Amino acid sequence: MSIGARELELKAVVGDAAALAARLAGAGTTCTFRGVMRDRRYDLPDRSLMARDEVLRVRTFEPAGLGTARAELTWKGPTQRTDGYKEREELQFDVGDAAAAGEVIARLGFEVSDAIDRCVAYHEVAGAVVRIEWYPRMDVLVEVEGAPEKIERAVAATGLARTDFTADRLLDFAARYEQRTGTAAVLRLDMLGPNEAPGFPEWAAHK
């Protein structure tokens, strides 16, 4: 459980996810989870949480060969920029039953306002957490989270240019993908076309 924690992170687009995973493995990192991560974000009907730039989320983890299934409930405060890093206050704890947690939230008047489905691989790198993220239809991203000095060591371990990393939001990356490709980004599975396969390398394990 994290109470009053400050989340610092950077993200970057990954051109070759297999090469990135190989570099991380070669750097002696530890992969702690591979599988599907699903976010369900909640808000009141007037979208007052969004207006305050706050997030109320239930996240589930479905392993595909590595890690354990679990779920967590998270509140995040408004986004700030601190020395070039994205920073948010975060309150987070594990929940035993994601459906039950969602039902409690719904009974309080909240409703699902957004959903994000992605395959992820978590790596522990130099005291930071590096997460490779595959979306239904978008660029592959890598997120680095930790203390500033640990973030910088982990960024170096990725082999990507430091200038590739930003404190931008996920929606900013989606907008740039759409501008570059002329194709709409898709962050949730139920928004894909009827015959379109998601861009998840491990999705077959969940069919």
C-alpha positions in Angstrom: 0.0 0.0 0.0 1.3 3.5 -0.9 -0.1 6.4 1.0 0.8 10.0 0.0 3.4 8.8 -2.4 4.7 11.0 -5.2 4.8 9.4 -8.6 7.6 10.6 -10.9 7.7 9.2 -14.4 8.8 9.7 -18.0 7.5 8.0 -21.2 9.0 7.4 -24.7 8.0 5.8 -28.0 9.7 2.5 -28.6 10.6 1.7 -32.2 11.8 -1.9 -31.6 10.3 -3.4 -28.4 12.2 -6.7 -28.9 15.5 -4.9 -29.1 14.6 -2.9 -26.0 13.7 -6.0 -24.0 17.1 -7.6 -25.1 19.0 -4.5 -23.9 17.3 -4.6 -20.6 18.0 -8.3 -20.2 21.6 -7.7 -21.1 21.9 -5.0 -18.5 21.1 -7.5 -15.8 17.5 -6.3 -15.1 14.8 -8.4 -13.5 11.5 -8.9 -15.3 8.8 -9.2 -12.7 5.6 -9.3 -14.7 4.4 -10.0 -18.3 0.8 -10.0 -19.3 -2.3 -7.9 -19.7 -3.0 -4.8 -17.6 -6.6 -3.4 -17.7 -7.5 0.0 -16.3 -11.1 1.1 -15.6 -11.3 4.7 -14.6 -14.3 6.1 -12.7 -15.9 9.5 -12.5 -19.1 11.1 -11.4 -21.7 11.9 -14.0 -20.7 15.5 -14.1 -17.0 14.4 -14.7 -15.9 16.5 -11.7 -12.8 14.3 -11.2 -11.6 14.9 -14.7 -12.3 18.6 -14.3 -9.9 18.6 -11.2 -7.4 16.4 -13.1 -7.8 13.6 -10.7 -8.0 9.8 -11.4 -9.9 7.1 -9.6 -8.9 3.7 -11.1 -9.2 0.0 -10.6 -6.4 -1.8 -12.4 -6.1 -5.6 -12.9 -3.1 -7.7 -13.8 -3.5 -10.9 -15.8 -0.2 -12.7 -16.1 0.9 -14.5 -19.3 3.7 -16.7 -18.0 5.3 -14.4 -15.4 3.8 -12.8 -12.3 0.6 -13.2 -10.3 -2.9 -12.0 -10.9 -3.9 -9.1 -8.7 -5.9 -5.9 -8.7 -5.3 -2.5 -7.2 -7.4 0.6 -6.4 -5.7 4.0 -7.0 -6.4 7.7 -6.7 -4.1 10.2 -8.4 -4.0 13.9 -7.8 -3.5 16.6 -10.4 -0.5 16.4 -12.8 2.5 18.6 -12.1 5.8 19.0 -13.9 8.9 18.8 -11.5 12.3 19.3 -13.0 11.1 17.8 -16.3 9.4 14.8 -14.8 5.6 14.1 -14.7 4.6 14.1 -11.0 1.3 13.2 -9.3 0.3 12.4 -5.7 -0.8 8.8 -5.5 -2.8 6.7 -3.0 -2.8 3.0 -3.9 -3.6 -0.3 -2.4 -4.3 -3.9 -3.5 -7.9 -5.2 -3.6 -8.8 -8.9 -3.5 -11.7 -8.6 -5.9 -11.7 -6.0 -8.7 -15.4 -6.5 -9.6 -16.4 -6.0 -5.9 -14.2 -2.8 -5.7 -15.9 -1.5 -8.9 -19.3 -2.3 -7.5 -18.6 -0.4 -4.3 -17.4 2.6 -6.3 -20.6 2.4 -8.5 -22.8 2.3 -5.4 -21.2 5.7 -4.4 -22.4 7.2 -7.7 -19.3 6.7 -9.8 -19.4 5.2 -13.3 -16.8 3.9 -15.7 -15.6 6.9 -17.7 -12.7 5.4 -19.6 -10.9 2.1 -20.1 -7.3 1.2 -21.2 -6.2 -2.3 -22.1 -2.6 -3.1 -22.8 0.0 -5.8 -22.7 2.9 -4.9 -20.4 6.3 -6.2 -19.3 7.7 -4.8 -16.0 11.4 -4.6 -15.4 13.3 -3.5 -12.3 16.2 -1.4 -13.5 18.7 0.4 -11.3 16.1 0.9 -8.6 13.5 2.2 -11.0 10.6 0.4 -12.7 10.6 0.2 -16.5 7.4 -0.8 -18.2 7.1 -1.7 -21.9 3.5 -1.1 -23.1 1.7 -2.6 -26.1 -1.7 -1.0 -27.0 -4.5 -2.3 -29.2 -3.6 0.2 -31.9 -0.8 2.7 -31.1 2.9 3.0 -30.8 4.7 0.8 -28.2 5.7 3.0 -25.2 8.1 2.6 -22.4 7.5 4.2 -19.0 10.2 4.7 -16.4 9.1 5.4 -12.8 11.2 6.1 -9.7 13.3 8.7 -8.0 15.0 11.2 -10.4 18.5 9.7 -10.2 17.2 6.2 -10.6 15.0 7.2 -13.5 18.1 8.6 -15.3 20.1 5.4 -14.8 17.1 3.3 -16.0 16.7 5.6 -19.1 20.4 5.0 -19.9 19.9 1.3 -19.6 17.1 1.4 -22.3 19.6 2.6 -24.9 17.1 5.1 -26.1 18.0 8.8 -26.5 17.3 10.9 -23.4 15.6 13.4 -25.6 13.0 10.8 -26.6 11.6 10.8 -23.0 9.0 13.3 -21.9 6.6 14.0 -19.1 3.7 14.0 -21.6 0.4 12.3 -20.9 -0.7 9.1 -22.6 -3.3 11.1 -24.6 -0.5 13.3 -26.0 1.3 10.2 -27.3 -2.0 9.0 -28.8 -2.5 12.4 -30.5 1.0 12.3 -32.0 0.4 8.8 -33.3 -2.8 9.9 -35.0 -1.1 13.0 -36.5 1.8 10.9 -37.8 -0.1 7.9 -39.2 -3.5 9.4 -40.1 -5.0 6.4 -38.1 -7.0 6.7 -34.9 -5.2 5.4 -31.8 -7.2 2.7 -29.9 -6.5 2.2 -26.2 -9.3 -0.2 -25.3 -10.1 -3.5 -26.9 -13.8 -3.0 -27.4 -13.0 0.0 -29.8 -11.2 -2.2 -32.3 -12.9 -3.1 -35.6 -14.8 -6.4 -35.7 -12.0 -8.2 -37.6 -9.1 -6.3 -36.2 -6.5 -8.1 -34.0 -5.0 -6.1 -31.2 -1.3 -5.2 -31.3 -0.6 -7.4 -28.3 2.3 -9.9 -28.7 0.9 -12.1 -25.9 -2.8 -11.7 -26.5 -3.2 -15.3 -27.7 -2.7 -16.5 -24.1 -5.9 -14.6 -23.1 -8.3 -15.8 -25.9 
